Amino acid sequence: MLPEIKLMGDVDVTARSPLLRGMAMTVSYAETQGGIGLTASGAINRKFVHWAAVHFDWPGYTSDDLYSINTVLNEADMPPLLVVRDMLKHLRLLRRRKDVLVPTQRGRDFLATPQAFFDLIATDYLYAYIHYGQSQEAVRNRMRWWHVFLNLINMKAETGCSLDDLASELYPSESYPEPAKMTVETWAERSALRYDIIRPLCWLGLLHEEREGLTIWQHGTYHKTPLWPACLKLESDMHSEFILH
């Protein structure tokens, strides 16, 4: 059974969640600027992509990060924007009108009270969203393991944990040597843990990766944010409290 995501308490979700903040800012832009322009192929135009890169304040995908790789930015060059657009379309918060994206009435409702939409957005995104490169079968198979992932992270991230810490617990028979010595299978396990589990939790705002002093190639330390206990009640909560005391 999937752990229920239910927001409880007074938490500013747009301040804590890059995904909710990006969605709200996109709907707001479309509402105040007469829509978001689309290219002939249906992609979001460069004007908005540049605006999003500057204003989203998305960890790891700031304008400095993105322009260090590309001289100009297209929609495909900003992975978080692809997810924001997919979720806005899936939840019918934006609709296409000729060559622009404009808010729906539901989108305006979301803009007025984003907290009211958090449970739905978080549940759909964490458990059902299919990221680029994933398969529907893989997402479906992972559903039965989410309670294991979340309970483990609930305990480990209480005081901070690394990707290797989590991998060692999930796959105790595997060793995680230096990257150059990893097998293909070990790389696949590590990548799935990082991109299919940890990254969605960070983009939702439930986890924060501490990266101060690290290079782009190094992994940081993950900590739970105040949004985690505000929306998740897990079997391991008592154990986490015991660790703290």
N, C-alpha and C positions, 0 to 999 in steps of 0.2 A: 504494500500500500504506500502511495506517495505521501510524504510528510506534507501536512497542510501549511500553506502560506497565508497567514491572516494577520494583517497589520493591527497592532494594539499599542496604544500609547501615542503620545504627541511627538512624532518624529517628522522633520521636514524632509520628505522623500526627494524633492527636487534638489535639495542641497546635498543629500547623501548618495543619491543614485545617478551615475552618469547616464544610464539609459532613460530614466524618467525625465531627467533634466534635458537631455537631447530631444526627446519627443515633445516636451512642452515648448521648448524654444523653437522647434521646427513649426509646430502648429501656430505659435504666436507670430512668427515671421510671415507665414502664409496668410494669416488673418490681417496683419497690419500693412503688408507690402503688396497686397493684391494678388497673392499666390506665389508659388515657387516655379520658376521657369524650367521647362524641359527641352532637351535637345530633340533633334529629328528622330533619334533612335529611342527616345523615351527616358533617357538618363537625366538626372538633375543637372542643371547647368553649372558652369564653373563659378559663376558669381555667388551662388548659394554655397557651393562646396567650400570656397574660400571663406565665406562668412562663418560657416559651421566650424571650420578648422580653427578660426580665431576665437569664437565665442563659446563653443561647447565645453572647453576646459576638460577634455577627456584625457585621463591619465594614459601616458604613452602615445597619445595621438594629438598632441598640441600642434599648433601651426609650425613651431620650430622643428618638432619631430618630423612632421610630414614634408616640410619644404627642405629638410636636409637630405631627403631621398628623391623628391620630384621638384622640377622647376615650375611646373604648373600642376594643379590638382583637378582631376576628374573624379566623378563619384566613386569609381572603382578603386581609386587610390586612398580612400578613407574608409576602411572596413567598418568602423562604428556607424557611419552614416548609412551603410547598406542595411544594417540591422534596424536602425531607427526607422528607415523608410518601410522596411518589411513589416514591422510591428504596427506602424500607423496604418498601413494598408490592410493588414489582417484584422485589426480591430475597428476598421472603418472610421478612422479619425480624420483622414484626408481622402479626397477623391480627385480624380483627374477630370478637368474641364478644358477640353481642347488641348492647348499646349502648356497648361499650368496645373499645379496641385493646389487645391483649395480646401479649407476646413469643412467638415460636415457639422451638423448640429451636435452630433455626439462629440466631435472634436472640440467644439466650443465648451461643451460641458466638462470635458477632460481638462481643458485649460483653466476653467474656473476652480475645479477641485481635483487636482491630480491624485491626491491621497486616496480618493474614493475608487480610483482605477488601479491602485497598486497591486492588490491581491490578484486581479485578473491578469494584468500585464506580467507580473513576476511568475505566476504559475505557468502561463503559456510560454513565456520565454525560456524559463529554466528547464521545464520538463518536455516541451513539445516542439520548440523552434528547431529548424534544421539549418545549421550554419552551412556556409559554402564549403564544399568538400565532404560533407557528411551525407549519410544515407538515412532514409526514413527507417529502415530496419535497425540500424545502429542506435538511433534515438529511441526506438520502441524497446529494444533489448536493454538499454540502460535504465529504463524506468524502474525495473525491479531492484536496482542497486542504489537508487538515490538515497534511501534511508541509511544505507551503510556509509556512503560518502559523507552525507551531512552529519551523521553522528560522530564519525571519526574527526572531521574538520572541527566540529563543535568542541571537541576536547583538545585537539592539538593546537588550534589557532587561538585558544584562550590566552596563552602567553606568547604566541608567535611560533610559526612553523615554516619550514621550507618545502619546496616541491619534493625533494629527496626524503624528507621526514615522512610525508604522506605516502609516497611510493613504497617506502620500506615497510610500512604497516599494511598496505593493500596487497603487496606482492612480496611477502617475506622470503620466498625462495629465490628471488632475484637479487642480484647485486647491481648497484648503480655506479659504475666506474666513471672515469673521465669521458667526455663526449666522444673522443676519438676511438675509445675502446668499446663502445656500446654496440651490441648486436642490433640487427634490424628490428627484432621483436621488442627489445628493451626500448628502443627509440619510439616505436609505435605506442607502447604502454605509457611512456612518459609524455608523449605528445597528446594522447587522448586525455590524460589526467589534466594537463595544463590547459588545453584549448576547449575541451568538452565539459569540464567540470569547474576548474578554478576560474578560468576567464569569465564564463557567464556569471559566476558569483561576484566577481569583482565589478563587472559591468552593471550588474543590478545594484551594487553598492552594499552588499552584505559582507564582502571582504575588502580589505585594503592591502595593497602590496607596498611594503616599505622598500624603496629603491635608492635611498640616498647614498651617494658615493659609488654606485655600481655602473658598469658599462651596459650598453644595450644588449650584450650577449649573456649577461649574468642574471640569475634569478634572485628575486628578493625574498623577504620574509612576509608571510601573510598573517594578518590580524583580523579578528572580527570587528565590525563597526557597530555602532548603536542600533543600526537597522536590523542586524541579525537577531538579537533577542527580542526585538519589537515585533517580529513577524514569524518567528519559528519557535515552537515548543517541541523539544525532542527528548527521547528516552535518556539520553546521556547528560541532560542538564544537571541532574543531581551529582553526577560524577565530576562535571566541570566545576561545580561549586566546591566540591571536596578538594579538588586540586588547588583552587585559589586559597583555601583556608588551611 
